[in-house]
């Protein structure tokens, strides 16, 4: 089970840190990812990190502004979002992939999804 939190309403340029706590599976045996979905749009990849944090990948639209990290001792993955833009507004979902040895931007490789947390960026 994945539980995401940390969303909220902020102004453009502000920062937010999302957290996703995992339970019921061996967290350190999973690659973790963050995806987002804005109203009327398809779910899109944001960031991913492999099982030990040794490898990560980001969508081009968030590179340099968003950082994914994980703490296996706490079974938690984080998404630090800085310099937020209006277009970052979306529901953010964390997800777990059993293919722990590689990062992936493909939603079909993730077999467990959190409930989502809303991020709203206003001007």
Biopython code that builds the backbone (N, CA, C, O; Angstrom):
import numpy as np
from Bio.PDB.StructureBuilder import StructureBuilder

atoms = [
    (1, "UNK", "N", (0.835, -1.187, 0.000)),
    (1, "UNK", "CA", (0.000, 0.000, 0.000)),
    (1, "UNK", "C", (0.880, 1.252, 0.000)),
    (1, "UNK", "O", (1.896, 1.315, 0.693)),
    (2, "UNK", "N", (0.473, 2.239, -0.786)),
    (2, "UNK", "CA", (1.231, 3.474, -0.884)),
    (2, "UNK", "C", (0.337, 4.632, -0.468)),
    (2, "UNK", "O", (-0.809, 4.735, -0.904)),
    (3, "UNK", "N", (0.868, 5.492, 0.371)),
    (3, "UNK", "CA", (0.112, 6.626, 0.888)),
    (3, "UNK", "C", (0.888, 7.902, 0.599)),
    (3, "UNK", "O", (1.934, 8.153, 1.199)),
    (4, "UNK", "N", (0.371, 8.705, -0.321)),
    (4, "UNK", "CA", (1.024, 9.957, -0.692)),
    (4, "UNK", "C", (0.427, 11.114, 0.083)),
    (4, "UNK", "O", (-0.769, 11.141, 0.372)),
    (5, "UNK", "N", (1.282, 12.068, 0.413)),
    (5, "UNK", "CA", (0.803, 13.263, 1.097)),
    (5, "UNK", "C", (1.751, 14.418, 0.801)),
    (5, "UNK", "O", (2.802, 14.227, 0.190)),
    (6, "UNK", "N", (1.379, 15.598, 1.232)),
    (6, "UNK", "CA", (2.234, 16.760, 1.075)),
    (6, "UNK", "C", (1.772, 17.763, 0.042)),
    (6, "UNK", "O", (2.367, 18.831, -0.103)),
    (7, "UNK", "N", (0.715, 17.425, -0.677)),
    (7, "UNK", "CA", (0.211, 18.354, -1.672)),
    (7, "UNK", "C", (-0.417, 19.579, -1.017)),
    (7, "UNK", "O", (-0.599, 19.625, 0.199)),
    (8, "UNK", "N", (-0.744, 20.563, -1.839)),
    (8, "UNK", "CA", (-1.373, 21.757, -1.324)),
    (8, "UNK", "C", (-1.497, 22.811, -2.389)),
    (8, "UNK", "O", (-1.218, 22.570, -3.563)),
    (9, "UNK", "N", (-1.921, 23.986, -1.963)),
    (9, "UNK", "CA", (-2.072, 25.121, -2.862)),
    (9, "UNK", "C", (-0.959, 26.111, -2.584)),
    (9, "UNK", "O", (-0.808, 26.589, -1.459)),
    (10, "UNK", "N", (-0.188, 26.414, -3.600)),
    (10, "UNK", "CA", (0.941, 27.328, -3.456)),
    (10, "UNK", "C", (0.948, 28.308, -4.616)),
    (10, "UNK", "O", (0.181, 28.181, -5.571)),
    (11, "UNK", "N", (1.835, 29.288, -4.507)),
    (11, "UNK", "CA", (1.994, 30.255, -5.589)),
    (11, "UNK", "C", (3.173, 29.846, -6.474)),
    (11, "UNK", "O", (4.070, 29.112, -6.058)),
    (12, "UNK", "N", (3.136, 30.335, -7.671)),
    (12, "UNK", "CA", (4.228, 30.074, -8.600)),
    (12, "UNK", "C", (5.544, 30.519, -7.978)),
    (12, "UNK", "O", (5.641, 31.599, -7.397)),
    (13, "UNK", "N", (6.551, 29.668, -8.112)),
    (13, "UNK", "CA", (7.847, 29.960, -7.529)),
    (13, "UNK", "C", (8.076, 29.329, -6.169)),
    (13, "UNK", "O", (9.210, 29.241, -5.699)),
    (14, "UNK", "N", (6.992, 28.888, -5.538)),
    (14, "UNK", "CA", (7.104, 28.254, -4.224)),
    (14, "UNK", "C", (7.613, 26.819, -4.344)),
    (14, "UNK", "O", (7.831, 26.297, -5.437)),
    (15, "UNK", "N", (7.790, 26.211, -3.182)),
    (15, "UNK", "CA", (8.261, 24.824, -3.112)),
    (15, "UNK", "C", (7.276, 23.958, -2.341)),
    (15, "UNK", "O", (6.532, 24.441, -1.486)),
    (16, "UNK", "N", (7.288, 22.679, -2.658)),
    (16, "UNK", "CA", (6.526, 21.676, -1.932)),
    (16, "UNK", "C", (7.342, 20.401, -1.881)),
    (16, "UNK", "O", (8.123, 20.121, -2.790)),
    (17, "UNK", "N", (7.164, 19.628, -0.821)),
    (17, "UNK", "CA", (7.766, 18.307, -0.773)),
    (17, "UNK", "C", (6.668, 17.275, -0.567)),
    (17, "UNK", "O", (5.957, 17.288, 0.438)),
    (18, "UNK", "N", (6.549, 16.396, -1.525)),
    (18, "UNK", "CA", (5.606, 15.297, -1.430)),
    (18, "UNK", "C", (6.303, 14.088, -0.801)),
    (18, "UNK", "O", (7.496, 13.857, -0.995)),
    (19, "UNK", "N", (5.529, 13.342, -0.056)),
    (19, "UNK", "CA", (6.036, 12.105, 0.543)),
    (19, "UNK", "C", (5.114, 10.958, 0.166)),
    (19, "UNK", "O", (3.919, 11.149, -0.064)),
    (20, "UNK", "N", (5.678, 9.789, 0.109)),
    (20, "UNK", "CA", (4.891, 8.585, -0.177)),
    (20, "UNK", "C", (5.425, 7.475, 0.716)),
    (20, "UNK", "O", (6.559, 7.024, 0.559)),
    (21, "UNK", "N", (4.596, 7.046, 1.647)),
    (21, "UNK", "CA", (4.979, 5.980, 2.573)),
    (21, "UNK", "C", (4.442, 4.649, 2.078)),
    (21, "UNK", "O", (3.283, 4.538, 1.679)),
    (22, "UNK", "N", (5.303, 3.641, 2.111)),
    (22, "UNK", "CA", (4.927, 2.311, 1.635)),
    (22, "UNK", "C", (4.766, 1.343, 2.794)),
    (22, "UNK", "O", (5.489, 1.418, 3.788)),
    (23, "UNK", "N", (3.824, 0.446, 2.656)),
    (23, "UNK", "CA", (3.638, -0.603, 3.644)),
    (23, "UNK", "C", (3.164, -1.859, 2.931)),
    (23, "UNK", "O", (2.599, -1.795, 1.839)),
    (24, "UNK", "N", (3.401, -2.999, 3.561)),
    (24, "UNK", "CA", (2.891, -4.247, 3.024)),
    (24, "UNK", "C", (3.760, -4.904, 1.970)),
    (24, "UNK", "O", (3.406, -5.971, 1.470)),
    (25, "UNK", "N", (4.891, -4.301, 1.613)),
    (25, "UNK", "CA", (5.814, -4.918, 0.677)),
    (25, "UNK", "C", (7.213, -4.458, 1.038)),
    (25, "UNK", "O", (7.386, -3.491, 1.780)),
    (26, "UNK", "N", (8.208, -5.153, 0.513)),
    (26, "UNK", "CA", (9.593, -4.799, 0.806)),
    (26, "UNK", "C", (9.967, -3.580, -0.018)),
    (26, "UNK", "O", (10.276, -3.685, -1.205)),
    (27, "UNK", "N", (9.934, -2.436, 0.623)),
    (27, "UNK", "CA", (10.123, -1.162, -0.065)),
    (27, "UNK", "C", (11.444, -1.121, -0.820)),
    (27, "UNK", "O", (11.504, -0.632, -1.948)),
    (28, "UNK", "N", (12.482, -1.624, -0.210)),
    (28, "UNK", "CA", (13.808, -1.526, -0.822)),
    (28, "UNK", "C", (13.962, -2.439, -2.040)),
    (28, "UNK", "O", (14.982, -2.381, -2.727)),
    (29, "UNK", "N", (12.979, -3.267, -2.310)),
    (29, "UNK", "CA", (13.009, -4.138, -3.486)),
    (29, "UNK", "C", (12.211, -3.558, -4.640)),
    (29, "UNK", "O", (11.843, -4.278, -5.568)),
    (30, "UNK", "N", (11.945, -2.270, -4.587)),
    (30, "UNK", "CA", (11.146, -1.647, -5.624)),
    (30, "UNK", "C", (11.769, -0.367, -6.147)),
    (30, "UNK", "O", (12.311, 0.439, -5.391)),
    (31, "UNK", "N", (11.680, -0.202, -7.438)),
    (31, "UNK", "CA", (11.878, 1.120, -8.018)),
    (31, "UNK", "C", (10.619, 1.922, -7.726)),
    (31, "UNK", "O", (9.509, 1.393, -7.783)),
    (32, "UNK", "N", (10.795, 3.185, -7.416)),
    (32, "UNK", "CA", (9.654, 4.051, -7.113)),
    (32, "UNK", "C", (9.548, 5.163, -8.141)),
    (32, "UNK", "O", (10.555, 5.638, -8.668)),
    (33, "UNK", "N", (8.339, 5.564, -8.416)),
    (33, "UNK", "CA", (8.126, 6.619, -9.391)),
    (33, "UNK", "C", (7.042, 7.579, -8.946)),
    (33, "UNK", "O", (6.197, 7.256, -8.111)),
    (34, "UNK", "N", (7.090, 8.755, -9.520)),
    (34, "UNK", "CA", (6.032, 9.753, -9.344)),
    (34, "UNK", "C", (5.469, 10.074, -10.728)),
    (34, "UNK", "O", (6.207, 10.261, -11.695)),
    (35, "UNK", "N", (4.172, 10.131, -10.787)),
    (35, "UNK", "CA", (3.458, 10.505, -12.000)),
    (35, "UNK", "C", (2.460, 11.597, -11.619)),
    (35, "UNK", "O", (2.182, 11.805, -10.438)),
    (36, "UNK", "N", (1.927, 12.289, -12.616)),
    (36, "UNK", "CA", (0.926, 13.305, -12.330)),
    (36, "UNK", "C", (-0.124, 13.324, -13.435)),
    (36, "UNK", "O", (0.117, 12.923, -14.573)),
    (37, "UNK", "N", (-1.287, 13.806, -13.047)),
    (37, "UNK", "CA", (-2.374, 13.907, -14.016)),
    (37, "UNK", "C", (-3.135, 15.192, -13.774)),
    (37, "UNK", "O", (-3.679, 15.419, -12.694)),
    (38, "UNK", "N", (-3.164, 16.027, -14.796)),
    (38, "UNK", "CA", (-3.928, 17.274, -14.750)),
    (38, "UNK", "C", (-5.302, 17.030, -15.358)),
    (38, "UNK", "O", (-5.478, 16.088, -16.131)),
    (39, "UNK", "N", (-6.267, 17.858, -15.022)),
    (39, "UNK", "CA", (-7.622, 17.679, -15.560)),
    (39, "UNK", "C", (-7.618, 17.673, -17.085)),
    (39, "UNK", "O", (-7.048, 18.559, -17.721)),
    (40, "UNK", "N", (-8.258, 16.669, -17.655)),
    (40, "UNK", "CA", (-8.365, 16.576, -19.100)),
    (40, "UNK", "C", (-7.122, 16.076, -19.802)),
    (40, "UNK", "O", (-7.069, 16.026, -21.031)),
    (41, "UNK", "N", (-6.120, 15.707, -19.020)),
    (41, "UNK", "CA", (-4.874, 15.214, -19.625)),
    (41, "UNK", "C", (-4.588, 13.799, -19.163)),
    (41, "UNK", "O", (-5.126, 13.337, -18.157)),
    (42, "UNK", "N", (-3.739, 13.122, -19.908)),
    (42, "UNK", "CA", (-3.341, 11.778, -19.525)),
    (42, "UNK", "C", (-2.302, 11.837, -18.401)),
    (42, "UNK", "O", (-1.612, 12.838, -18.212)),
    (43, "UNK", "N", (-2.221, 10.738, -17.674)),
    (43, "UNK", "CA", (-1.212, 10.634, -16.631)),
    (43, "UNK", "C", (0.167, 10.687, -17.272)),
    (43, "UNK", "O", (0.411, 10.041, -18.291)),
    (44, "UNK", "N", (1.069, 11.462, -16.671)),
    (44, "UNK", "CA", (2.395, 11.591, -17.238)),
    (44, "UNK", "C", (3.472, 11.329, -16.196)),
    (44, "UNK", "O", (3.280, 11.562, -15.003)),
    (45, "UNK", "N", (4.581, 10.849, -16.666)),
    (45, "UNK", "CA", (5.736, 10.547, -15.842)),
    (45, "UNK", "C", (6.370, 11.830, -15.315)),
    (45, "UNK", "O", (6.451, 12.831, -16.026)),
    (46, "UNK", "N", (6.816, 11.789, -14.063)),
    (46, "UNK", "CA", (7.520, 12.920, -13.468)),
    (46, "UNK", "C", (8.957, 12.541, -13.115)),
    (46, "UNK", "O", (9.904, 13.184, -13.567)),
    (47, "UNK", "N", (9.112, 11.491, -12.303)),
    (47, "UNK", "CA", (10.450, 11.115, -11.839)),
    (47, "UNK", "C", (10.432, 9.676, -11.347)),
    (47, "UNK", "O", (9.387, 9.141, -10.978)),
    (48, "UNK", "N", (11.614, 9.059, -11.351)),
    (48, "UNK", "CA", (11.746, 7.696, -10.874)),
    (48, "UNK", "C", (13.106, 7.511, -10.222)),
    (48, "UNK", "O", (14.069, 8.199, -10.560)),
    (49, "UNK", "N", (13.171, 6.580, -9.291)),
    (49, "UNK", "CA", (14.416, 6.291, -8.578)),
    (49, "UNK", "C", (14.505, 4.788, -8.340)),
    (49, "UNK", "O", (13.511, 4.147, -7.999)),
    (50, "UNK", "N", (15.689, 4.236, -8.520)),
    (50, "UNK", "CA", (15.820, 2.794, -8.353)),
    (50, "UNK", "C", (15.900, 2.424, -6.879)),
    (50, "UNK", "O", (15.795, 3.286, -6.007)),
    (51, "UNK", "N", (16.087, 1.144, -6.608)),
    (51, "UNK", "CA", (15.909, 0.607, -5.271)),
    (51, "UNK", "C", (16.806, 1.227, -4.211)),
    (51, "UNK", "O", (16.393, 1.345, -3.058)),
    (52, "UNK", "N", (18.012, 1.622, -4.569)),
    (52, "UNK", "CA", (18.928, 2.171, -3.572)),
    (52, "UNK", "C", (19.270, 3.626, -3.825)),
    (52, "UNK", "O", (20.167, 4.177, -3.187)),
    (53, "UNK", "N", (18.562, 4.252, -4.750)),
    (53, "UNK", "CA", (18.811, 5.653, -5.029)),
    (53, "UNK", "C", (20.010, 5.909, -5.911)),
    (53, "UNK", "O", (20.416, 7.055, -6.098)),
    (54, "UNK", "N", (20.576, 4.852, -6.451)),
    (54, "UNK", "CA", (21.768, 5.015, -7.261)),
    (54, "UNK", "C", (21.507, 5.549, -8.660)),
    (54, "UNK", "O", (22.412, 6.038, -9.335)),
    (55, "UNK", "N", (20.268, 5.449, -9.077)),
    (55, "UNK", "CA", (19.906, 5.905, -10.411)),
    (55, "UNK", "C", (18.540, 6.577, -10.364)),
    (55, "UNK", "O", (17.638, 6.133, -9.653)),
    (56, "UNK", "N", (18.403, 7.640, -11.123)),
    (56, "UNK", "CA", (17.107, 8.306, -11.207)),
    (56, "UNK", "C", (16.916, 8.898, -12.596)),
    (56, "UNK", "O", (17.848, 8.973, -13.397)),
    (57, "UNK", "N", (15.712, 9.304, -12.851)),
    (57, "UNK", "CA", (15.389, 9.875, -14.157)),
    (57, "UNK", "C", (14.233, 10.847, -13.984)),
    (57, "UNK", "O", (13.379, 10.668, -13.116)),
    (58, "UNK", "N", (14.216, 11.885, -14.827)),
    (58, "UNK", "CA", (13.203, 12.919, -14.717)),
    (58, "UNK", "C", (12.602, 13.230, -16.079)),
    (58, "UNK", "O", (13.243, 13.069, -17.118)),
    (59, "UNK", "N", (11.361, 13.675, -16.043)),
    (59, "UNK", "CA", (10.761, 14.222, -17.256)),
    (59, "UNK", "C", (11.474, 15.526, -17.603)),
    (59, "UNK", "O", (11.905, 16.257, -16.711)),
    (60, "UNK", "N", (11.596, 15.810, -18.871)),
    (60, "UNK", "CA", (12.279, 17.033, -19.298)),
    (60, "UNK", "C", (11.637, 18.278, -18.712)),
    (60, "UNK", "O", (12.320, 19.263, -18.434)),
    (61, "UNK", "N", (10.337, 18.234, -18.527)),
    (61, "UNK", "CA", (9.609, 19.413, -18.056)),
    (61, "UNK", "C", (9.906, 19.783, -16.605)),
    (61, "UNK", "O", (9.599, 20.893, -16.170)),
    (62, "UNK", "N", (10.504, 18.852, -15.853)),
    (62, "UNK", "CA", (10.762, 19.124, -14.437)),
    (62, "UNK", "C", (12.243, 19.103, -14.079)),
    (62, "UNK", "O", (12.604, 19.389, -12.938)),
    (63, "UNK", "N", (13.091, 18.772, -15.024)),
    (63, "UNK", "CA", (14.526, 18.698, -14.748)),
    (63, "UNK", "C", (15.050, 20.017, -14.214)),
    (63, "UNK", "O", (14.741, 21.087, -14.738)),
    (64, "UNK", "N", (15.850, 19.920, -13.160)),
    (64, "UNK", "CA", (16.422, 21.110, -12.556)),
    (64, "UNK", "C", (15.546, 21.763, -11.510)),
    (64, "UNK", "O", (16.004, 22.639, -10.777)),
    (65, "UNK", "N", (14.282, 21.346, -11.429)),
    (65, "UNK", "CA", (13.361, 21.934, -10.459)),
    (65, "UNK", "C", (12.841, 20.911, -9.449)),
    (65, "UNK", "O", (12.425, 21.267, -8.347)),
    (66, "UNK", "N", (12.870, 19.669, -9.831)),
    (66, "UNK", "CA", (12.282, 18.621, -9.001)),
    (66, "UNK", "C", (13.328, 17.550, -8.721)),
    (66, "UNK", "O", (14.097, 17.173, -9.605)),
    (67, "UNK", "N", (13.348, 17.063, -7.481)),
    (67, "UNK", "CA", (14.315, 16.052, -7.067)),
    (67, "UNK", "C", (13.588, 14.906, -6.370)),
    (67, "UNK", "O", (12.803, 15.121, -5.446)),
    (68, "UNK", "N", (13.860, 13.697, -6.825)),
    (68, "UNK", "CA", (13.302, 12.517, -6.192)),
    (68, "UNK", "C", (14.360, 11.900, -5.282)),
    (68, "UNK", "O", (15.540, 11.868, -5.632)),
    (69, "UNK", "N", (13.945, 11.418, -4.132)),
    (69, "UNK", "CA", (14.857, 10.764, -3.202)),
    (69, "UNK", "C", (14.083, 9.716, -2.414)),
    (69, "UNK", "O", (12.853, 9.674, -2.454)),
    (70, "UNK", "N", (14.808, 8.881, -1.709)),
    (70, "UNK", "CA", (14.134, 7.856, -0.923)),
    (70, "UNK", "C", (14.910, 7.568, 0.340)),
    (70, "UNK", "O", (16.124, 7.761, 0.409)),
    (71, "UNK", "N", (14.182, 7.103, 1.336)),
    (71, "UNK", "CA", (14.776, 6.683, 2.593)),
    (71, "UNK", "C", (14.246, 5.279, 2.872)),
    (71, "UNK", "O", (13.122, 5.118, 3.347)),
    (72, "UNK", "N", (15.041, 4.287, 2.581)),
    (72, "UNK", "CA", (14.582, 2.908, 2.729)),
    (72, "UNK", "C", (14.342, 2.538, 4.188)),
    (72, "UNK", "O", (13.524, 1.664, 4.477)),
    (73, "UNK", "N", (15.037, 3.185, 5.099)),
    (73, "UNK", "CA", (14.808, 2.908, 6.520)),
    (73, "UNK", "C", (13.418, 3.360, 6.953)),
    (73, "UNK", "O", (12.843, 2.821, 7.899)),
    (74, "UNK", "N", (12.885, 4.361, 6.244)),
    (74, "UNK", "CA", (11.553, 4.886, 6.574)),
    (74, "UNK", "C", (10.495, 4.428, 5.588)),
    (74, "UNK", "O", (9.333, 4.820, 5.692)),
    (75, "UNK", "N", (10.893, 3.598, 4.629)),
    (75, "UNK", "CA", (9.950, 3.136, 3.601)),
    (75, "UNK", "C", (9.227, 4.298, 2.928)),
    (75, "UNK", "O", (8.016, 4.248, 2.714)),
    (76, "UNK", "N", (9.967, 5.321, 2.603)),
    (76, "UNK", "CA", (9.360, 6.546, 2.080)),
    (76, "UNK", "C", (10.148, 7.077, 0.888)),
    (76, "UNK", "O", (11.379, 7.067, 0.878)),
    (77, "UNK", "N", (9.414, 7.535, -0.106)),
    (77, "UNK", "CA", (10.008, 8.219, -1.246)),
    (77, "UNK", "C", (9.496, 9.651, -1.239)),
    (77, "UNK", "O", (8.350, 9.911, -0.873)),
    (78, "UNK", "N", (10.352, 10.569, -1.644)),
    (78, "UNK", "CA", (10.036, 11.981, -1.602)),
    (78, "UNK", "C", (10.122, 12.602, -2.997)),
    (78, "UNK", "O", (10.811, 12.103, -3.887)),
    (79, "UNK", "N", (9.402, 13.700, -3.147)),
    (79, "UNK", "CA", (9.501, 14.497, -4.364)),
    (79, "UNK", "C", (9.601, 15.955, -3.943)),
    (79, "UNK", "O", (8.608, 16.577, -3.563)),
    (80, "UNK", "N", (10.810, 16.486, -4.016)),
    (80, "UNK", "CA", (11.036, 17.901, -3.680)),
    (80, "UNK", "C", (10.803, 18.722, -4.927)),
    (80, "UNK", "O", (11.477, 18.543, -5.942)),
    (81, "UNK", "N", (9.843, 19.625, -4.843)),
    (81, "UNK", "CA", (9.477, 20.428, -6.008)),
    (81, "UNK", "C", (9.755, 21.891, -5.716)),
    (81, "UNK", "O", (9.149, 22.479, -4.820)),
    (82, "UNK", "N", (10.657, 22.469, -6.458)),
    (82, "UNK", "CA", (11.029, 23.875, -6.306)),
    (82, "UNK", "C", (10.640, 24.658, -7.557)),
    (82, "UNK", "O", (10.384, 24.085, -8.616)),
    (83, "UNK", "N", (10.601, 25.976, -7.409)),
    (83, "UNK", "CA", (10.271, 26.856, -8.535)),
    (83, "UNK", "C", (9.039, 26.361, -9.268)),
    (83, "UNK", "O", (9.037, 26.224, -10.492)),
    (84, "UNK", "N", (7.997, 26.097, -8.506)),
    (84, "UNK", "CA", (6.788, 25.534, -9.098)),
    (84, "UNK", "C", (6.164, 26.470, -10.122)),
    (84, "UNK", "O", (6.169, 27.690, -9.962)),
    (85, "UNK", "N", (5.631, 25.874, -11.168)),
    (85, "UNK", "CA", (4.990, 26.607, -12.251)),
    (85, "UNK", "C", (3.502, 26.264, -12.294)),
    (85, "UNK", "O", (3.063, 25.258, -11.737)),
    (86, "UNK", "N", (2.744, 27.116, -12.962)),
    (86, "UNK", "CA", (1.311, 26.865, -13.087)),
    (86, "UNK", "C", (1.051, 25.488, -13.687)),
    (86, "UNK", "O", (0.123, 24.785, -13.285)),
    (87, "UNK", "N", (1.882, 25.117, -14.650)),
    (87, "UNK", "CA", (1.676, 23.846, -15.343)),
    (87, "UNK", "C", (2.041, 22.620, -14.512)),
    (87, "UNK", "O", (1.857, 21.487, -14.957)),
    (88, "UNK", "N", (2.557, 22.845, -13.312)),
    (88, "UNK", "CA", (2.810, 21.724, -12.405)),
    (88, "UNK", "C", (1.553, 21.305, -11.645)),
    (88, "UNK", "O", (1.558, 20.290, -10.948)),
    (89, "UNK", "N", (0.491, 22.074, -11.777)),
    (89, "UNK", "CA", (-0.759, 21.742, -11.088)),
    (89, "UNK", "C", (-1.299, 20.414, -11.609)),
    (89, "UNK", "O", (-1.482, 20.228, -12.812)),
    (90, "UNK", "N", (-1.549, 19.501, -10.682)),
    (90, "UNK", "CA", (-2.024, 18.168, -11.057)),
    (90, "UNK", "C", (-2.221, 17.346, -9.786)),
    (90, "UNK", "O", (-1.850, 17.767, -8.690)),
    (91, "UNK", "N", (-2.802, 16.188, -9.957)),
    (91, "UNK", "CA", (-2.790, 15.188, -8.893)),
    (91, "UNK", "C", (-1.528, 14.363, -9.084)),
    (91, "UNK", "O", (-1.267, 13.849, -10.172)),
    (92, "UNK", "N", (-0.759, 14.243, -8.030)),
    (92, "UNK", "CA", (0.502, 13.520, -8.084)),
    (92, "UNK", "C", (0.329, 12.147, -7.445)),
    (92, "UNK", "O", (-0.219, 12.012, -6.351)),
    (93, "UNK", "N", (0.810, 11.137, -8.158)),
    (93, "UNK", "CA", (0.699, 9.759, -7.707)),
    (93, "UNK", "C", (2.089, 9.140, -7.544)),
    (93, "UNK", "O", (2.964, 9.321, -8.391)),
    (94, "UNK", "N", (2.277, 8.420, -6.459)),
    (94, "UNK", "CA", (3.484, 7.615, -6.341)),
    (94, "UNK", "C", (3.153, 6.184, -6.756)),
    (94, "UNK", "O", (2.006, 5.746, -6.669)),
    (95, "UNK", "N", (4.166, 5.476, -7.203)),
    (95, "UNK", "CA", (3.960, 4.122, -7.689)),
    (95, "UNK", "C", (5.201, 3.289, -7.441)),
    (95, "UNK", "O", (6.310, 3.814, -7.344)),
    (96, "UNK", "N", (4.999, 1.979, -7.340)),
    (96, "UNK", "CA", (6.100, 1.051, -7.086)),
    (96, "UNK", "C", (6.220, 0.050, -8.216)),
    (96, "UNK", "O", (5.224, -0.488, -8.699)),
    (97, "UNK", "N", (7.444, -0.191, -8.630)),
    (97, "UNK", "CA", (7.727, -1.169, -9.678)),
    (97, "UNK", "C", (8.597, -2.286, -9.113)),
    (97, "UNK", "O", (9.553, -2.016, -8.386)),
    (98, "UNK", "N", (8.277, -3.542, -9.440)),
    (98, "UNK", "CA", (9.087, -4.662, -8.934)),
    (98, "UNK", "C", (10.437, -4.799, -9.653)),
    (98, "UNK", "O", (11.295, -5.571, -9.225)),
    (99, "UNK", "N", (10.617, -4.060, -10.723)),
    (99, "UNK", "CA", (11.868, -4.121, -11.495)),
    (99, "UNK", "C", (12.885, -3.177, -10.854)),
    (99, "UNK", "O", (13.256, -2.150, -11.421)),
    (100, "UNK", "N", (13.316, -3.558, -9.666)),
    (100, "UNK", "CA", (14.075, -2.674, -8.794)),
    (100, "UNK", "C", (15.415, -2.241, -9.350)),
    (100, "UNK", "O", (15.967, -1.226, -8.927)),
    (101, "UNK", "N", (15.944, -3.010, -10.301)),
    (101, "UNK", "CA", (17.294, -2.752, -10.798)),
    (101, "UNK", "C", (17.338, -1.669, -11.871)),
    (101, "UNK", "O", (18.420, -1.265, -12.297)),
    (102, "UNK", "N", (16.169, -1.193, -12.313)),
    (102, "UNK", "CA", (16.182, -0.164, -13.346)),
    (102, "UNK", "C", (15.109, 0.884, -13.072)),
    (102, "UNK", "O", (14.074, 0.602, -12.469)),
    (103, "UNK", "N", (15.385, 2.092, -13.532)),
    (103, "UNK", "CA", (14.383, 3.143, -13.468)),
    (103, "UNK", "C", (13.493, 3.039, -14.697)),
    (103, "UNK", "O", (13.900, 2.502, -15.727)),
    (104, "UNK", "N", (12.291, 3.550, -14.583)),
    (104, "UNK", "CA", (11.350, 3.430, -15.686)),
    (104, "UNK", "C", (10.357, 4.575, -15.669)),
    (104, "UNK", "O", (9.879, 4.992, -14.615)),
    (105, "UNK", "N", (10.057, 5.076, -16.862)),
    (105, "UNK", "CA", (9.031, 6.105, -17.011)),
    (105, "UNK", "C", (7.724, 5.517, -17.519)),
    (105, "UNK", "O", (6.768, 6.252, -17.770)),
    (106, "UNK", "N", (7.674, 4.211, -17.671)),
    (106, "UNK", "CA", (6.504, 3.548, -18.251)),
    (106, "UNK", "C", (5.512, 3.146, -17.167)),
    (106, "UNK", "O", (5.839, 2.315, -16.320)),
    (107, "UNK", "N", (4.318, 3.709, -17.172)),
    (107, "UNK", "CA", (3.335, 3.393, -16.134)),
    (107, "UNK", "C", (3.023, 1.897, -16.025)),
    (107, "UNK", "O", (2.748, 1.407, -14.929)),
    (108, "UNK", "N", (3.060, 1.172, -17.133)),
    (108, "UNK", "CA", (2.675, -0.240, -17.081)),
    (108, "UNK", "C", (3.671, -1.091, -16.303)),
    (108, "UNK", "O", (3.366, -2.233, -15.960)),
    (109, "UNK", "N", (4.860, -0.555, -16.017)),
    (109, "UNK", "CA", (5.832, -1.318, -15.240)),
    (109, "UNK", "C", (5.607, -1.175, -13.738)),
    (109, "UNK", "O", (6.275, -1.838, -12.946)),
    (110, "UNK", "N", (4.692, -0.333, -13.350)),
    (110, "UNK", "CA", (4.395, -0.105, -11.934)),
    (110, "UNK", "C", (3.134, -0.870, -11.565)),
    (110, "UNK", "O", (2.095, -0.729, -12.211)),
    (111, "UNK", "N", (3.236, -1.680, -10.520)),
    (111, "UNK", "CA", (2.102, -2.541, -10.187)),
    (111, "UNK", "C", (1.356, -2.114, -8.932)),
    (111, "UNK", "O", (0.387, -2.760, -8.533)),
    (112, "UNK", "N", (1.796, -1.043, -8.317)),
    (112, "UNK", "CA", (1.110, -0.546, -7.131)),
    (112, "UNK", "C", (1.121, 0.972, -7.178)),
    (112, "UNK", "O", (2.146, 1.592, -7.460)),
    (113, "UNK", "N", (-0.048, 1.567, -6.894)),
    (113, "UNK", "CA", (-0.210, 3.010, -7.004)),
    (113, "UNK", "C", (-0.837, 3.575, -5.736)),
    (113, "UNK", "O", (-1.705, 2.957, -5.120)),
    (114, "UNK", "N", (-0.375, 4.765, -5.363)),
    (114, "UNK", "CA", (-0.990, 5.477, -4.249)),
    (114, "UNK", "C", (-2.258, 6.187, -4.688)),
    (114, "UNK", "O", (-2.631, 6.142, -5.860)),
    (115, "UNK", "N", (-2.911, 6.835, -3.750)),
    (115, "UNK", "CA", (-4.213, 7.436, -4.015)),
    (115, "UNK", "C", (-4.114, 8.817, -4.646)),
    (115, "UNK", "O", (-5.118, 9.327, -5.143)),
    (116, "UNK", "N", (-2.956, 9.428, -4.645)),
    (116, "UNK", "CA", (-2.788, 10.736, -5.243)),
    (116, "UNK", "C", (-2.911, 11.870, -4.242)),
    (116, "UNK", "O", (-3.664, 11.789, -3.271)),
    (117, "UNK", "N", (-2.158, 12.925, -4.499)),
    (117, "UNK", "CA", (-2.234, 14.135, -3.679)),
    (117, "UNK", "C", (-2.249, 15.339, -4.612)),
    (117, "UNK", "O", (-1.468, 15.414, -5.560)),
    (118, "UNK", "N", (-3.134, 16.268, -4.333)),
    (118, "UNK", "CA", (-3.362, 17.392, -5.231)),
    (118, "UNK", "C", (-2.328, 18.494, -5.013)),
    (118, "UNK", "O", (-2.054, 18.897, -3.883)),
    (119, "UNK", "N", (-1.771, 18.965, -6.107)),
    (119, "UNK", "CA", (-0.887, 20.133, -6.087)),
    (119, "UNK", "C", (-1.520, 21.197, -6.984)),
    (119, "UNK", "O", (-1.795, 20.951, -8.158)),
    (120, "UNK", "N", (-1.743, 22.362, -6.425)),
    (120, "UNK", "CA", (-2.322, 23.470, -7.179)),
    (120, "UNK", "C", (-1.387, 24.657, -7.084)),
    (120, "UNK", "O", (-1.069, 25.131, -5.994)),
    (121, "UNK", "N", (-0.951, 25.132, -8.244)),
    (121, "UNK", "CA", (-0.050, 26.273, -8.313)),
    (121, "UNK", "C", (-0.797, 27.440, -8.949)),
    (121, "UNK", "O", (-1.355, 27.313, -10.039)),
    (122, "UNK", "N", (-0.802, 28.557, -8.270)),
    (122, "UNK", "CA", (-1.512, 29.733, -8.775)),
    (122, "UNK", "C", (-0.538, 30.897, -8.937)),
    (122, "UNK", "O", (0.547, 30.914, -8.356)),
    (123, "UNK", "N", (-0.956, 31.857, -9.737)),
    (123, "UNK", "CA", (-0.084, 33.022, -9.990)),
    (123, "UNK", "C", (-0.297, 34.106, -8.958)),
    (123, "UNK", "O", (0.350, 35.152, -9.019)),
]
sb = StructureBuilder()
sb.init_structure("model")
sb.init_model(0)
sb.init_chain("A")
sb.init_seg("    ")
for serial, (resi, resn, name, xyz) in enumerate(atoms, 1):
    if name == "N":
        sb.init_residue(resn, " ", resi, " ")
    sb.init_atom(name, np.array(xyz, "f"), 0.0, 1.0, " ", f" {name:<3s}", serial, name[0])
structure = sb.get_structure()
